[in-house]
Amino acid sequence: MMNLEEFKRIVEIFFLIYAICVFVAYFCLAIISAKELLKNINEAKITNYNALLSSPFASKVSVLAPAYNESRTIVENIKALLGLYYPSFEIIVINDGSKDDTLGKTIKAFDLEKVPYVIDYKIPCQEIQGIYKSRKKAYNNLTVIDKINGGKADALNSGINISKGEYFIAIDVDSIIDPHALKKLIKPFFEETERKVIAVGGVIQIANSCKFEDGQLVEVDVPDKFLPRCQVIEYNRSFLMGRMAWSRLDGLLLISGALGLFDIEVVIACGGYYTKTVGEDMELVVRMRRYMSNKGEKYKVIYISDPLCWTEAPSSLKVLGSQRNRWTRGTIDTIFRHWHIFFNRKYGFMGMVSHPYWVLFEWLAPIIEVFGIMFFIFIALLGESNWPLFLVMLSFVYFFAITMSTYAILFDQIAYHRYKDKRMVIKLILTSWVEPVLYHPLTVYWAIRGNIDHFIKRKKTWGKMTREGFSKPKE
């Protein structure tokens, strides 16, 4: 029978191997992302977007924006959508049974009236109670749906049912989209000739403390509050060092619900958004990829490096915890709903690398981390702890985290020069030194709570996302 010393040795070897795998994976993704980012930046310099804007053959795009209790930001965000630079697009705002005055504010601001409309329910969704159009010609491409509450996925499905575009872009109405977003997102659909592009995503940036006027970004700043500032660093790591690499490797499983452009024909063929999950954005991308693989068609999911969307990050522990809990539950649900992909060669790189990566390093990482802490405490209480190994691993993990965060911050600044004042960059770098100690433990805790809520409590709700609204320049 195995004694304590042998068990301890096996566990230590396991954690050492796991840590090495994580470090190697992150390092490789960082290198691949850097190369892809530089490639995208160089291509953007020679791209003639004006030719796309002036083309009479530009595909129509439907912009779908679900809204639930978004009265604080709804008008500002619709104004931003109306200012998009693209020759042919429609805006469909879906009021998903809001309990506040989201619909009332929208009707008043854009002079809307209820109009007769024949709805083809290509995808099942909750009953649509009314379709609103503006009396003003300036807003003739704006449509507002008022429907019974069914959640974000159901709201998007209702928008797809009345959309007239060949492609649709799904955004969060609490986010502000860059005016040039559509022409940049649509570009890969026209460029790729060997494979069918089914979805394109773009980089999301944190809007807290930035200044907006009439739905447009006028001044970029670093968030004043600690939690949003940590999320800036986190988003840089995720988008610039994660999804860019997965896009290059053709293994991207997630396009953020805040901004994604999709082939509407493929989405409808897949049955639209799945309404019984809180991770509908990831689940849809994985299901679309499975659909294309099962049909034997060559396809591609692409991520572009341009910061195309600004979203308000949670600034309170309660709201942020609710968000991360939901993200964890959505990830788990998608992973197990599509477990058939796991190490399945039929699905290529997605089956052999992407899906296993999400299982081992996204879902299981916080669980393994907590187990490691508990194991060390247990061994320490027995007086059997290996302090030298523990301190070496702890120091390595800490400085590796700081290095990756600093790399992401500096690479973002070199690529986009968003922060005009060097003190802003220094502020972010200094935050990266305390983020692993103060912020990371919270994300681990929320991830564990998400696992408990998913497997034990069977929680299916979204949780509340209270917004403060966007800042305006001082007069």
C-alpha positions, 0 to 999 in steps of 0.5 A: 500500500502507498505510504504518505511519502510516496503519495506526496512525491507523486502529487509533487511530480504531477503539479510540476508537470502540470505547471510546466505544461501551462507555462509552455502553452502560454509561452507558445500562444504568446509567440504565435499571437505576436506574429499574427498581430504584427501580420494583421497590423501590416495588412491593415496598413495596405488595405483599401477599406474605402473600396469596400465602403463604395462597393455596390456589392457589399453584403448586408449586415444585420446588427443585433443588440439584445437589451435587458434593463439597459436604460442607462446606456441604451440611447448612447449605444444606439447612437454609436450603432447608427454611426457605423461606417458601412454601406449596407446594414440594419440595426435590430435592438431587441428589448427582451422584456425589460422591467425598467424604461429601456423601451420607453427611452428608446421610443422617445429618443428615436421617435419610434412607432409600432408597425405591422410586421410578418415574422417568419420564426425560422428559429424558435423564440419567445413571442414577439409582442411588437416591432417598432420603426422610427418616423424619422428617415435618418433612422430608417435602418433602425428596428426595435423588437419588443418581446417576452423575456427569454434571455440573451440567446432567445433575444438573438434568435428573435433578431435573426428571425427578422434580419435581412442581412447575409451576415449578422453581428451579435453585440452587447448593447451595453458596449460601444462598437467602433465606427469602423468595426463592420468593414473590418469584420467583414473583410475576412469573409471576402478575402478567404477563397479556399475555406468558408469563413463562418465567424469573425471576432474582434478585440474587446477593450474596457471602457471604464474611465474612458470618455464618450460623446454621442456614442463615440470614444473621444478619450482613452484612459486607464480605469480609476478603480482597481477591479476594472484595471485588472480586467484591462490586463486580463483582457489584453492577455486573453485577446492579444495572447490567447485568441489571436493564437488560436485563430492562427492555429485554426482552433478558436472555440470562443468569440465574445458575445460582446462582438462577433460577426456570423454567417447567418445561413450557417447559424440558422442551419445549426438551429440558432443560439442554444437557449438553455445555457449561459454560455451561448456565445462559446456554445454556438461557435463550437456547434457551428464548427461541429456542423461544418466538420460533420458536413465535410466542408472546409471552414474557418473561424477568424479573430482580428487584432483590431480593438473594435468594441468597448465594454463597461467592466464590472467595478464591484465584487458582487457583479464581477463575481456573478459574471465570472461564475456565469462564464465558468458555468457556460464553459463547463456546459459547452465542454460537456455538451460537446464532449464527443469532440474531446481527442476526436481526430475527426474534428482535426485541431479542434478535437485534438488540441483546442477542446482538450486545452479548454478542459485541462487548462481553462476548466480544470486549472482553478480546481487543480490550483485549489487542490494544490493549496489544500494539499500543501496545507495538509502536508504542512500540518503534518510537518512533511512540507517541501518548502524549497520546492514550494517557494521556487514554484510560487516565485516562478508562477508569480514572476511568470504571471507578471512577465506575461501581463507586462508583455501583453500591456507593452505589446498592446501599447506598441501596436495601438498607442492607445494610452497617450500618457506614459503614466497610464502604461506605468499604472497598468504595469504596477497593477500587474504586480499586485494582480496575482496576489489580490485579483487572481485568488478572487477569480479562482474563488468565483470559478470554484463557486461556478463549478459548485453552482453548475454540478451541485446546485444546477444553477441556470440563471445569468445573475444581475449585471448592474451598469454605471453608464459611460463617462462624458467629457467635462464641459 
